[in-house]
Amino acid sequence: MTPYELVGWVSPSFKEHRRKAYFRRPREGSSVQSMTDILTTMEGERQRKVGESPEHQKAKALLQAELQRLIDNGIPMRWRFKDSNVSDLALSGNLLLGATAAIQEHPITTPFGLSYRLDIAIVGAPISSQELILGGIEIELSHPFEGRKAMISKTQGFPLISVDISDMVLEEITPEWASHILELTTTDDPDGRRKSYVYLHDLLYPLYLVRPPYLMGKYHEKHQYHAFANDESLDQLRKWIQRLKEKLELSDGDVSTSLVKNSSDSSTKSLLTAGAIVGPDWQMFNDHQFLRITLRLPTEDDLRLYLLHITIARLLLSERPSLVGYQYRNGEANTAPEEDLWVCTRLIDKQLETIRILPKRLAEPVTRIMAVLDSLASQR
């Protein structure tokens, strides 16, 4: 028996006839075999649905105008949430840091071939010739986390905020609504329902993690990514990051890279250590070298280091999809390789407190995920 099968998520209904959320199998008899085809069909259905909705069109125009007003006046747009599944610490960011414009209907292409349009893209000045997308807004007539959005979030190195306008009428969608909806949380709604939701790839968690003082300090101001991919991709990533450092006028103390190969006893030990951090299947991606990326942690509103981190995330997710491990402090010992999360322990009032920090494995190539999904789709 196949251990996996393809299912779809049916979101709950909060209208008069309440419906619980559940998973269901796809309809029988579908001729679609490729997961990219399935997602493309979903994208077409979404565009048709929102294109027919005056509420969606009005919400999009008002949100774009409000975001552009904030950008023009240098006003930040803060977001904050906690992912209790992987960390005891909060995540926080400024969606508009480095932004120059909010653009409607912005086209995006994923590395697996799906093309889609963001309702609103937050863009910044290009670092080189390629555009810089700093964030995205999608306006939903319902509030599902479906396959299309899941795969988009697997490939884009920027925060994606979903805004729920289900059950709203035109008269309720006003400039005042647009001025506060993006920063709402469950605590702002009497029913505890989120009207806006931040989707963030795990690879960006280190950038937005709110680190308490005991995790910082003179010797704890840097962290590391360990990227595993084929030799050509690793070499290209190293060159791109070097060029990025030069464009942003950063120093070796801000960012450094090294290809670590099993060419000596010490480098082989480093390779095995990085492999133990990212997980037992690392040799499937590259069994003889990895790219170590050491970065200075940005302080709040440190634009150059922020742009460095968000661009490296895009390179690792979209340009050269890689298996990525993480060390939350430069040189931190992996004393519990069997654990998936980094933890920190400290003594408080004679009690030992354990704090979960972040996952050790932050990303794997989306092409690998698509291959598994394609195999499931072909079995229908």
C-alpha contacts under 8 A as a table, 3 or more apart, distances in Angstrom:
res1	aa1	res2	aa2	distance
2	T	5	E	7.23
4	Y	376	L	7.35
5	E	376	L	5.80
6	L	25	R	6.53
6	L	26	P	7.26
6	L	373	L	7.38
6	L	376	L	5.70
6	L	377	A	6.48
7	V	23	F	6.12
7	V	24	R	5.33
7	V	25	R	4.49
7	V	26	P	6.15
8	G	23	F	5.42
8	G	24	R	5.27
8	G	25	R	6.12
8	G	26	P	6.61
8	G	146	E	7.34
8	G	147	G	7.49
9	W	21	A	7.46
9	W	22	Y	6.08
9	W	23	F	4.61
9	W	24	R	6.54
9	W	144	P	7.83
9	W	145	F	7.53
9	W	146	E	6.17
10	V	21	A	5.58
10	V	22	Y	5.35
10	V	23	F	5.87
10	V	24	R	7.21
10	V	144	P	7.54
11	S	20	K	7.37
11	S	21	A	4.76
11	S	22	Y	6.90
11	S	143	H	7.31
11	S	144	P	5.43
11	S	145	F	7.82
12	P	18	R	7.29
12	P	19	R	5.14
12	P	20	K	4.71
12	P	21	A	4.27
12	P	22	Y	7.74
13	S	17	H	7.32
13	S	18	R	5.15
13	S	19	R	4.83
13	S	20	K	6.80
13	S	21	A	7.78
14	F	17	H	7.36
14	F	18	R	5.24
14	F	19	R	7.08
15	K	18	R	5.74
27	R	30	S	6.60
28	E	380	R	7.06
29	G	380	R	7.82
30	S	380	R	7.80
32	V	35	M	7.93
32	V	37	D	6.52
32	V	38	I	6.59
32	V	377	A	7.72
33	Q	37	D	7.30
33	Q	38	I	7.86
33	Q	374	D	6.99
33	Q	377	A	5.57
33	Q	378	S	4.99
34	S	37	D	5.09
34	S	38	I	6.48
34	S	374	D	5.43
34	S	377	A	6.57
34	S	378	S	7.19
35	M	38	I	4.92
35	M	39	L	6.20
35	M	370	M	6.84
35	M	373	L	6.15
35	M	374	D	5.10
35	M	377	A	6.45
36	T	39	L	5.12
36	T	40	T	5.99
36	T	112	F	7.14
36	T	113	G	6.86
36	T	114	L	6.20
36	T	370	M	7.98
37	D	40	T	4.99
37	D	41	T	6.14
38	I	41	T	5.17
38	I	42	M	6.32
39	L	42	M	4.93
39	L	43	E	6.13
39	L	114	L	7.15
39	L	147	G	7.15
39	L	148	R	5.49
40	T	43	E	4.99
40	T	44	G	6.22
40	T	114	L	6.19
40	T	115	S	7.50
41	T	44	G	5.09
41	T	45	E	6.23
42	M	45	E	5.13
42	M	46	R	6.15
42	M	148	R	6.67
43	E	46	R	5.09
43	E	47	Q	6.18
43	E	116	Y	6.63
43	E	148	R	7.07
44	G	47	Q	5.17
44	G	48	R	6.21
45	E	48	R	5.17
45	E	49	K	6.14
46	R	49	K	5.10
46	R	50	V	6.13
47	Q	50	V	5.35
47	Q	51	G	5.77
48	R	51	G	5.11
48	R	52	E	6.38
49	K	52	E	5.47
49	K	53	S	6.72
50	V	53	S	5.11
50	V	56	H	5.94
50	V	57	Q	7.60
50	V	140	E	7.99
50	V	141	L	7.45
51	G	54	P	7.83
51	G	56	H	7.59
51	G	57	Q	7.37
53	S	56	H	5.29
53	S	57	Q	6.51
54	P	57	Q	5.07
54	P	58	K	6.10
54	P	170	L	7.48
55	E	58	K	5.25
55	E	59	A	6.05
55	E	165	I	7.83
55	E	168	M	7.73
55	E	169	V	6.75
55	E	170	L	5.48
55	E	173	I	7.41
56	H	59	A	5.16
56	H	60	K	6.07
56	H	139	I	6.76
56	H	140	E	7.67
56	H	141	L	7.35
56	H	165	I	7.69
57	Q	60	K	5.23
57	Q	61	A	6.32
58	K	61	A	5.23
58	K	62	L	6.19
58	K	170	L	7.65
58	K	173	I	7.19
59	A	62	L	5.25
59	A	63	L	6.01
59	A	139	I	7.54
59	A	173	I	6.23
59	A	174	T	7.96
59	A	178	A	7.47
60	K	63	L	5.29
60	K	64	Q	6.07
60	K	104	Q	7.51
60	K	119	D	6.73
60	K	120	I	7.31
60	K	139	I	7.07
61	A	64	Q	5.27
61	A	65	A	6.19
61	A	104	Q	7.92
62	L	65	A	5.13
62	L	66	E	6.14
62	L	174	T	7.31
62	L	175	P	6.05
62	L	178	A	6.06
63	L	66	E	5.05
63	L	67	L	6.07
63	L	175	P	7.98
63	L	178	A	5.29
63	L	179	S	7.63
64	Q	67	L	5.19
64	Q	68	Q	6.08
64	Q	102	A	5.88
64	Q	103	I	6.91
64	Q	104	Q	6.89
64	Q	120	I	6.58
65	A	68	Q	5.16
65	A	69	R	6.15
65	A	102	A	7.95
66	E	69	R	5.04
66	E	70	L	6.35
66	E	175	P	7.58
66	E	178	A	6.54
66	E	179	S	6.23
67	L	70	L	5.12
67	L	71	I	6.20
67	L	102	A	6.25
68	Q	71	I	4.98
68	Q	72	D	6.02
68	Q	101	A	6.07
68	Q	102	A	5.54
69	R	72	D	5.18
69	R	73	N	6.23
70	L	73	N	5.25
70	L	74	G	5.99
70	L	75	I	4.87
70	L	76	P	6.88
70	L	77	M	7.69
71	I	74	G	5.12
71	I	75	I	6.19
71	I	76	P	7.62
71	I	96	L	6.69
71	I	99	A	6.51
71	I	100	T	6.46
71	I	101	A	6.83
72	D	75	I	7.85
72	D	100	T	7.77
75	I	96	L	7.95
76	P	94	N	5.90
76	P	95	L	7.18
76	P	96	L	5.70
76	P	97	L	6.81
77	M	94	N	5.28
77	M	95	L	5.52
77	M	96	L	5.91
77	M	183	E	7.65
78	R	92	S	7.21
78	R	93	G	5.65
78	R	94	N	4.45
78	R	95	L	6.28
78	R	183	E	6.97
79	W	92	S	5.69
79	W	93	G	5.56
79	W	94	N	6.38
79	W	95	L	7.20
79	W	182	L	7.98
79	W	183	E	5.99
79	W	198	V	7.96
80	R	90	A	7.12
80	R	91	L	5.63
80	R	92	S	4.26
80	R	93	G	6.60
81	F	90	A	5.91
81	F	91	L	5.48
81	F	92	S	6.60
81	F	198	V	7.91
82	K	87	S	7.54
82	K	88	D	7.57
82	K	89	L	6.66
82	K	90	A	4.53
82	K	91	L	5.79
83	D	86	V	6.03
83	D	87	S	6.13
83	D	88	D	7.73
83	D	90	A	7.28
83	D	91	L	7.89
84	S	87	S	5.38
84	S	88	D	6.01
86	V	341	L	7.12
86	V	356	R	7.06
86	V	357	I	7.34
86	V	358	L	5.97
86	V	359	P	6.43
87	S	90	A	7.59
87	S	355	I	7.74
87	S	356	R	4.92
87	S	357	I	4.94
87	S	358	L	5.51
87	S	359	P	7.99
88	D	355	I	6.12
88	D	356	R	5.30
88	D	357	I	6.38
89	L	209	L	6.91
89	L	210	V	6.39
89	L	211	R	7.27
89	L	356	R	7.54
89	L	357	I	6.58
90	A	209	L	6.12
90	A	210	V	5.56
91	L	205	Y	7.03
91	L	208	Y	5.12
91	L	209	L	4.56
91	L	210	V	5.61
92	S	208	Y	5.27
92	S	209	L	6.51
92	S	210	V	6.51
93	G	208	Y	5.79
94	N	97	L	5.56
94	N	301	D	7.86
95	L	122	I	7.98
95	L	134	L	7.15
95	L	135	G	6.29
95	L	159	P	7.46
96	L	99	A	5.03
96	L	122	I	7.24
96	L	134	L	7.51
96	L	135	G	7.88
97	L	301	D	6.78
97	L	303	L	6.97
98	G	124	G	5.72
98	G	125	A	7.70
98	G	134	L	7.85
98	G	303	L	6.47
98	G	307	L	7.91
99	A	102	A	7.94
99	A	122	I	6.32
99	A	123	V	5.48
99	A	124	G	4.36
99	A	125	A	7.35
99	A	134	L	7.00
100	T	122	I	7.70
100	T	123	V	6.03
100	T	124	G	4.88
100	T	125	A	6.44
101	A	122	I	6.03
101	A	123	V	5.54
101	A	124	G	6.80
102	A	120	I	6.33
102	A	121	A	5.62
102	A	122	I	4.69
102	A	123	V	6.39
103	I	106	H	6.36
103	I	120	I	5.34
103	I	121	A	5.20
103	I	122	I	6.58
103	I	123	V	7.55
104	Q	118	L	7.24
104	Q	119	D	5.47
104	Q	120	I	4.45
104	Q	121	A	6.49
105	E	117	R	5.36
105	E	118	L	5.40
105	E	119	D	4.84
105	E	120	I	6.00
105	E	121	A	7.61
106	H	117	R	5.17
106	H	118	L	5.13
106	H	119	D	6.74
106	H	120	I	6.52
106	H	121	A	6.00
107	P	115	S	7.09
107	P	116	Y	5.83
107	P	117	R	4.39
107	P	118	L	6.41
108	I	115	S	5.67
108	I	116	Y	5.41
108	I	117	R	5.87
108	I	118	L	7.16
109	T	113	G	6.49
109	T	114	L	5.83
109	T	115	S	4.39
109	T	116	Y	6.52
110	T	113	G	5.45
110	T	114	L	5.35
110	T	115	S	6.35
110	T	152	I	7.30
110	T	155	T	6.51
110	T	156	Q	7.88
110	T	318	S	6.85
111	P	114	L	7.56
111	P	155	T	7.34
111	P	318	S	5.59
111	P	319	E	7.19
111	P	366	V	7.94
111	P	367	T	7.74
112	F	366	V	7.62
112	F	367	T	6.49
112	F	370	M	7.61
118	L	121	A	6.03
118	L	136	G	6.47
118	L	137	I	6.65
118	L	138	E	6.26
119	D	136	G	7.60
119	D	137	I	5.95
119	D	138	E	5.20
119	D	139	I	6.77
120	I	136	G	5.75
120	I	137	I	4.99
120	I	138	E	6.74
121	A	133	I	6.75
121	A	134	L	7.68
121	A	135	G	6.02
121	A	136	G	4.56
121	A	137	I	6.39
122	I	133	I	5.90
122	I	134	L	5.42
122	I	135	G	4.90
122	I	136	G	5.85
123	V	131	E	7.46
123	V	132	L	5.59
123	V	133	I	4.48
123	V	134	L	5.47
123	V	135	G	7.17
124	G	131	E	7.48
124	G	132	L	5.29
124	G	133	I	6.37
124	G	134	L	6.61
125	A	131	E	7.23
125	A	132	L	6.47
126	P	129	S	6.21
126	P	130	Q	5.92
126	P	131	E	4.94
126	P	132	L	5.30
127	I	130	Q	7.17
127	I	131	E	7.69
127	I	132	L	7.25
127	I	244	L	7.69
127	I	247	K	6.67
127	I	248	L	7.50
128	S	131	E	7.84
128	S	247	K	7.45
133	I	136	G	7.78
133	I	158	F	7.06
134	L	158	F	5.51
134	L	159	P	7.28
134	L	310	I	7.68
135	G	158	F	5.05
135	G	159	P	4.97
135	G	160	L	5.83
135	G	161	I	7.86
136	G	158	F	7.30
136	G	159	P	6.41
136	G	160	L	4.67
136	G	161	I	6.17
137	I	160	L	5.83
137	I	161	I	4.89
137	I	162	S	5.91
137	I	163	V	7.27
138	E	160	L	7.40
138	E	161	I	6.28
138	E	162	S	4.83
138	E	163	V	6.14
139	I	162	S	5.84
139	I	163	V	4.73
139	I	164	D	6.13
139	I	165	I	6.99
140	E	143	H	6.01
140	E	162	S	6.80
140	E	163	V	5.93
140	E	164	D	5.02
140	E	165	I	6.07
140	E	166	S	7.06
141	L	164	D	6.26
141	L	165	I	5.42
141	L	166	S	4.61
142	S	164	D	6.19
142	S	165	I	6.99
142	S	166	S	5.08
143	H	162	S	7.91
143	H	163	V	7.92
143	H	164	D	5.68
143	H	166	S	7.49
145	F	149	K	6.27
145	F	150	A	6.68
146	E	149	K	5.61
146	E	150	A	6.14
147	G	150	A	4.93
147	G	151	M	6.10
148	R	151	M	5.45
148	R	152	I	6.22
149	K	152	I	5.01
149	K	153	S	6.07
150	A	153	S	5.27
150	A	154	K	6.39
151	M	154	K	4.95
151	M	155	T	6.74
151	M	366	V	7.97
152	I	155	T	5.51
152	I	156	Q	6.36
153	S	156	Q	5.60
153	S	160	L	7.46
153	S	199	Y	6.80
153	S	200	L	6.84
153	S	201	H	6.14
154	K	201	H	6.28
154	K	317	L	7.45
154	K	366	V	6.60
155	T	314	R	7.68
155	T	317	L	5.21
155	T	318	S	5.57
155	T	366	V	6.79
156	Q	201	H	7.60
156	Q	314	R	6.27
156	Q	317	L	6.66
156	Q	318	S	6.78
157	G	201	H	6.92
157	G	203	L	7.77
157	G	204	L	7.02
157	G	310	I	6.14
157	G	311	T	7.33
157	G	313	A	5.14
157	G	314	R	4.58
157	G	317	L	6.80
157	G	318	S	7.98
158	F	200	L	7.03
158	F	201	H	7.76
158	F	204	L	7.66
158	F	310	I	6.79
158	F	314	R	7.88
159	P	198	V	6.63
159	P	199	Y	6.00
159	P	200	L	5.17
159	P	201	H	7.72
160	L	198	V	5.80
160	L	199	Y	5.05
160	L	200	L	6.53
161	I	182	L	7.64
161	I	196	S	6.57
161	I	197	Y	5.48
161	I	198	V	4.50
161	I	199	Y	6.07
162	S	196	S	5.45
162	S	197	Y	5.14
162	S	198	V	6.46
162	S	199	Y	7.58
163	V	181	I	7.65
163	V	182	L	7.14
163	V	195	K	5.87
163	V	196	S	4.44
163	V	197	Y	6.66
164	D	194	R	7.88
164	D	195	K	5.05
164	D	196	S	6.10
165	I	168	M	5.47
165	I	195	K	7.48
168	M	172	E	6.29
168	M	173	I	7.36
169	V	172	E	5.55
169	V	173	I	6.97
170	L	173	I	5.40
171	E	174	T	6.96
172	E	177	W	7.50
173	I	177	W	6.00
173	I	178	A	7.37
174	T	177	W	5.07
174	T	178	A	6.37
175	P	178	A	5.01
175	P	179	S	6.22
176	E	179	S	5.14
176	E	180	H	6.96
177	W	180	H	5.80
177	W	181	I	5.90
178	A	181	I	5.57
178	A	182	L	7.48
179	S	182	L	7.63
180	H	183	E	5.85
180	H	184	L	6.77
181	I	184	L	5.41
181	I	195	K	7.05
181	I	196	S	6.75
182	L	196	S	5.81
183	E	196	S	7.26
184	L	187	T	7.92
184	L	188	D	6.03
184	L	194	R	7.28
184	L	195	K	6.63
184	L	196	S	6.23
185	T	188	D	5.48
185	T	189	D	7.35
185	T	193	R	7.95
185	T	194	R	5.57
185	T	195	K	7.05
185	T	196	S	6.85
185	T	197	Y	7.78
186	T	189	D	5.58
186	T	191	D	7.92
186	T	192	G	4.53
186	T	193	R	5.20
186	T	194	R	4.68
186	T	195	K	7.56
187	T	190	P	7.39
187	T	192	G	5.95
188	D	192	G	7.30
189	D	192	G	5.08
189	D	193	R	6.04
189	D	194	R	7.22
190	P	193	R	7.75
194	R	197	Y	6.40
200	L	204	L	6.71
200	L	205	Y	7.42
201	H	204	L	5.64
201	H	205	Y	7.08
202	D	205	Y	5.13
202	D	362	L	5.29
202	D	363	A	6.88
203	L	206	P	6.97
203	L	313	A	6.46
203	L	362	L	5.00
203	L	363	A	6.12
204	L	207	L	5.38
204	L	208	Y	6.69
204	L	309	H	7.97
204	L	310	I	7.30
204	L	313	A	6.82
205	Y	208	Y	5.35
205	Y	209	L	5.78
205	Y	358	L	7.66
206	P	209	L	5.27
206	P	328	Y	7.49
206	P	358	L	7.60
207	L	297	L	7.46
207	L	298	P	7.56
207	L	306	Y	7.56
207	L	309	H	6.79
207	L	310	I	7.99
211	R	215	L	6.22
211	R	216	M	7.16
212	P	215	L	5.76
212	P	216	M	7.03
213	P	216	M	5.13
213	P	217	G	7.06
214	Y	217	G	7.36
215	L	220	H	6.87
216	M	219	Y	7.55
216	M	220	H	4.93
216	M	221	E	5.95
217	G	220	H	5.15
217	G	221	E	6.32
218	K	221	E	6.36
219	Y	222	K	7.81
220	H	223	H	7.78
220	H	329	R	5.73
220	H	330	N	6.72
221	E	296	R	5.94
221	E	297	L	5.72
221	E	329	R	7.38
221	E	330	N	7.90
222	K	294	T	6.77
222	K	295	L	5.45
222	K	296	R	4.33
222	K	297	L	5.39
222	K	328	Y	7.94
222	K	329	R	5.94
222	K	330	N	5.45
223	H	294	T	5.85
223	H	295	L	5.57
223	H	296	R	6.58
223	H	297	L	6.80
223	H	326	Y	7.81
223	H	327	Q	5.88
223	H	328	Y	5.13
223	H	329	R	4.61
223	H	330	N	4.74
224	Q	292	R	6.86
224	Q	293	I	5.49
224	Q	294	T	4.48
224	Q	295	L	6.18
224	Q	326	Y	5.83
224	Q	327	Q	5.14
224	Q	328	Y	6.73
224	Q	329	R	7.02
224	Q	330	N	5.99
225	Y	292	R	6.00
225	Y	293	I	5.09
225	Y	294	T	6.59
225	Y	324	V	6.48
225	Y	325	G	5.73
225	Y	326	Y	4.73
225	Y	327	Q	6.55
226	H	274	A	6.58
226	H	278	V	7.82
226	H	290	F	6.58
226	H	291	L	5.73
226	H	292	R	4.83
226	H	293	I	6.37
226	H	324	V	5.40
226	H	325	G	4.81
226	H	326	Y	6.08
227	A	234	L	7.57
227	A	290	F	5.68
227	A	291	L	5.05
227	A	292	R	6.57
227	A	293	I	7.86
227	A	316	L	7.88
227	A	322	S	6.02
227	A	323	L	5.68
227	A	324	V	4.55
227	A	325	G	6.50
228	F	234	L	7.38
228	F	282	W	7.11
228	F	285	F	5.83
228	F	286	N	5.92
228	F	289	Q	7.52
228	F	290	F	5.05
228	F	291	L	6.67
228	F	322	S	5.69
228	F	323	L	5.00
228	F	324	V	6.31
229	A	233	S	6.13
229	A	234	L	6.08
229	A	285	F	5.24
229	A	286	N	5.80
229	A	290	F	7.31
229	A	320	R	7.96
229	A	321	P	7.64
229	A	322	S	5.28
229	A	323	L	6.56
230	N	233	S	5.44
230	N	234	L	6.33
230	N	285	F	6.51
230	N	286	N	5.93
231	D	234	L	5.23
231	D	235	D	6.24
231	D	286	N	7.63
231	D	289	Q	7.76
232	E	235	D	5.26
232	E	236	Q	6.20
233	S	236	Q	5.07
233	S	237	L	6.07
233	S	320	R	6.02
234	L	237	L	5.09
234	L	238	R	6.22
234	L	259	L	7.71
234	L	290	F	7.15
234	L	291	L	6.15
235	D	238	R	5.18
235	D	239	K	6.39
235	D	259	L	7.84
236	Q	239	K	5.14
236	Q	240	W	6.16
237	L	240	W	5.08
237	L	241	I	6.14
237	L	315	L	7.25
237	L	316	L	7.94
237	L	320	R	7.30
238	R	241	I	5.28
238	R	242	Q	6.25
238	R	257	T	6.44
238	R	258	S	7.53
238	R	259	L	7.93
238	R	291	L	7.41
239	K	242	Q	5.14
239	K	243	R	6.24
240	W	243	R	5.09
240	W	244	L	6.07
241	I	244	L	4.84
241	I	245	K	6.10
241	I	257	T	7.81
241	I	312	I	7.20
242	Q	245	K	5.12
242	Q	246	E	6.44
242	Q	256	S	7.98
242	Q	257	T	7.90
243	R	246	E	5.14
243	R	247	K	6.22
244	L	247	K	5.07
244	L	248	L	6.16
244	L	308	L	7.24
245	K	248	L	5.29
245	K	249	E	5.95
245	K	250	L	5.18
245	K	251	S	7.21
245	K	255	V	7.11
245	K	308	L	7.58
246	E	249	E	4.90
246	E	250	L	6.31
247	K	250	L	7.88
248	L	304	R	6.20
248	L	308	L	7.72
250	L	253	G	7.97
250	L	254	D	5.99
250	L	255	V	7.28
250	L	304	R	7.82
251	S	254	D	5.19
251	S	255	V	6.62
252	D	255	V	5.26
252	D	256	S	5.46
253	G	256	S	7.11
253	G	295	L	7.91
253	G	296	R	7.11
254	D	295	L	5.71
254	D	296	R	4.92
254	D	305	L	7.69
255	V	293	I	7.20
255	V	294	T	5.59
255	V	295	L	4.59
255	V	296	R	6.41
256	S	293	I	5.97
256	S	294	T	5.29
256	S	295	L	6.80
257	T	291	L	6.86
257	T	292	R	5.53
257	T	293	I	4.63
257	T	294	T	6.30
258	S	291	L	5.82
258	S	292	R	5.32
258	S	293	I	6.89
259	L	289	Q	6.70
259	L	290	F	5.83
259	L	291	L	4.66
259	L	292	R	6.33
260	V	267	S	6.17
260	V	270	S	7.40
260	V	271	L	6.68
260	V	289	Q	5.37
260	V	290	F	5.50
260	V	291	L	6.22
260	V	292	R	6.93
261	K	264	S	7.91
261	K	267	S	5.99
261	K	268	T	6.66
261	K	271	L	6.93
261	K	288	H	5.72
261	K	289	Q	4.23
261	K	290	F	6.83
262	N	265	D	7.39
262	N	267	S	5.39
262	N	268	T	4.18
262	N	269	K	7.93
262	N	271	L	6.71
262	N	288	H	5.52
262	N	289	Q	6.37
263	S	267	S	6.33
263	S	268	T	6.64
264	S	267	S	5.30
264	S	268	T	5.92
265	D	268	T	5.20
265	D	269	K	6.21
266	S	269	K	5.11
266	S	270	S	6.36
267	S	270	S	4.92
267	S	271	L	6.16
268	T	271	L	4.97
268	T	272	L	6.23
269	K	272	L	5.15
269	K	273	T	6.09
270	S	273	T	4.99
270	S	274	A	6.16
271	L	274	A	5.23
271	L	275	G	6.10
271	L	288	H	7.49
271	L	289	Q	6.58
271	L	290	F	7.00
272	L	275	G	4.94
272	L	276	A	6.12
273	T	276	A	5.16
273	T	277	I	6.45
273	T	334	N	7.85
274	A	277	I	5.11
274	A	278	V	6.40
274	A	325	G	7.18
275	G	278	V	5.30
275	G	279	G	6.04
275	G	280	P	6.93
275	G	282	W	5.63
275	G	283	Q	7.65
276	A	279	G	5.38
276	A	280	P	6.45
276	A	337	P	6.12
277	I	325	G	6.10
277	I	326	Y	7.16
277	I	327	Q	7.98
277	I	334	N	6.97
277	I	337	P	6.47
277	I	360	K	5.79
277	I	361	R	7.07
278	V	282	W	6.72
278	V	323	L	7.70
278	V	324	V	6.60
278	V	325	G	4.34
278	V	326	Y	7.19
278	V	360	K	5.92
278	V	361	R	4.85
279	G	282	W	6.01
279	G	361	R	7.03
280	P	283	Q	7.68
281	D	284	M	5.72
281	D	285	F	7.72
282	W	285	F	5.60
282	W	286	N	6.66
282	W	287	D	7.09
282	W	323	L	7.61
283	Q	286	N	5.04
283	Q	287	D	4.16
283	Q	288	H	7.82
284	M	287	D	6.76
285	F	323	L	7.29
286	N	289	Q	6.17
286	N	290	F	7.11
294	T	330	N	7.44
296	R	305	L	7.53
297	L	305	L	7.47
298	P	301	D	7.80
298	P	302	D	5.65
298	P	305	L	5.40
298	P	306	Y	6.29
299	T	302	D	5.40
301	D	306	Y	7.55
302	D	305	L	5.83
302	D	306	Y	6.00
303	L	306	Y	4.95
303	L	307	L	6.05
304	R	307	L	5.22
304	R	308	L	6.17
305	L	308	L	4.86
305	L	309	H	6.23
306	Y	309	H	5.28
306	Y	310	I	6.25
307	L	310	I	5.25
307	L	311	T	5.93
308	L	311	T	5.36
308	L	312	I	6.16
309	H	312	I	5.22
309	H	313	A	6.22
310	I	313	A	5.08
310	I	314	R	6.45
311	T	314	R	5.06
311	T	315	L	6.30
312	I	315	L	4.98
312	I	316	L	6.20
313	A	316	L	5.23
313	A	317	L	6.06
314	R	317	L	5.13
314	R	318	S	5.46
314	R	319	E	6.79
315	L	318	S	5.58
315	L	319	E	4.70
315	L	320	R	5.88
315	L	321	P	7.36
316	L	319	E	6.30
316	L	320	R	5.38
316	L	321	P	5.05
316	L	322	S	5.58
316	L	324	V	7.95
317	L	320	R	6.49
317	L	321	P	4.62
317	L	322	S	6.67
317	L	363	A	7.68
317	L	365	P	6.96
317	L	366	V	7.50
318	S	321	P	5.58
321	P	364	E	7.21
321	P	365	P	4.61
321	P	366	V	6.63
321	P	367	T	7.50
322	S	363	A	7.00
322	S	364	E	5.64
322	S	365	P	4.93
323	L	361	R	7.96
323	L	362	L	7.86
323	L	363	A	5.47
323	L	364	E	4.12
323	L	365	P	5.90
324	V	361	R	6.05
324	V	362	L	5.60
324	V	363	A	5.03
324	V	364	E	6.34
325	G	360	K	5.53
325	G	361	R	4.50
325	G	362	L	5.82
325	G	363	A	7.34
326	Y	359	P	7.44
326	Y	360	K	4.99
326	Y	361	R	6.16
326	Y	362	L	6.72
327	Q	330	N	6.45
327	Q	331	G	7.37
327	Q	332	E	6.43
327	Q	360	K	6.76
328	Y	332	E	7.22
328	Y	342	W	7.56
328	Y	357	I	7.93
328	Y	358	L	7.48
329	R	332	E	5.28
334	N	337	P	5.82
336	A	339	E	5.69
337	P	340	D	7.60
339	E	342	W	7.54
340	D	359	P	5.86
340	D	360	K	5.84
340	D	361	R	7.31
341	L	356	R	6.73
341	L	357	I	6.91
341	L	358	L	5.59
341	L	359	P	4.24
341	L	360	K	5.50
342	W	356	R	6.18
342	W	357	I	5.44
342	W	358	L	5.54
342	W	359	P	6.05
342	W	360	K	6.26
343	V	354	T	6.58
343	V	355	I	5.46
343	V	356	R	4.46
343	V	357	I	5.45
343	V	358	L	7.64
344	C	354	T	5.70
344	C	355	I	5.17
344	C	356	R	6.56
344	C	357	I	7.11
345	T	352	L	6.60
345	T	353	E	5.45
345	T	354	T	4.40
345	T	355	I	6.21
346	R	352	L	5.71
346	R	353	E	5.39
346	R	354	T	6.73
347	L	350	K	5.84
347	L	351	Q	5.49
347	L	352	L	4.58
347	L	353	E	6.11
348	I	351	Q	5.16
348	I	352	L	6.27
348	I	353	E	6.76
359	P	362	L	6.31
364	E	368	R	7.52
365	P	368	R	5.48
365	P	369	I	6.97
366	V	369	I	4.99
366	V	370	M	6.14
367	T	370	M	5.02
367	T	371	A	6.19
368	R	371	A	5.12
368	R	372	V	6.58
369	I	372	V	5.29
369	I	373	L	6.33
370	M	373	L	4.97
370	M	374	D	5.90
371	A	374	D	5.07
371	A	375	S	6.28
372	V	375	S	5.19
372	V	376	L	6.43
373	L	376	L	5.03
373	L	377	A	6.09
374	D	377	A	5.02
374	D	378	S	6.14
375	S	378	S	5.25
375	S	379	Q	6.60
376	L	379	Q	5.30
376	L	380	R	7.08
377	A	380	R	5.67
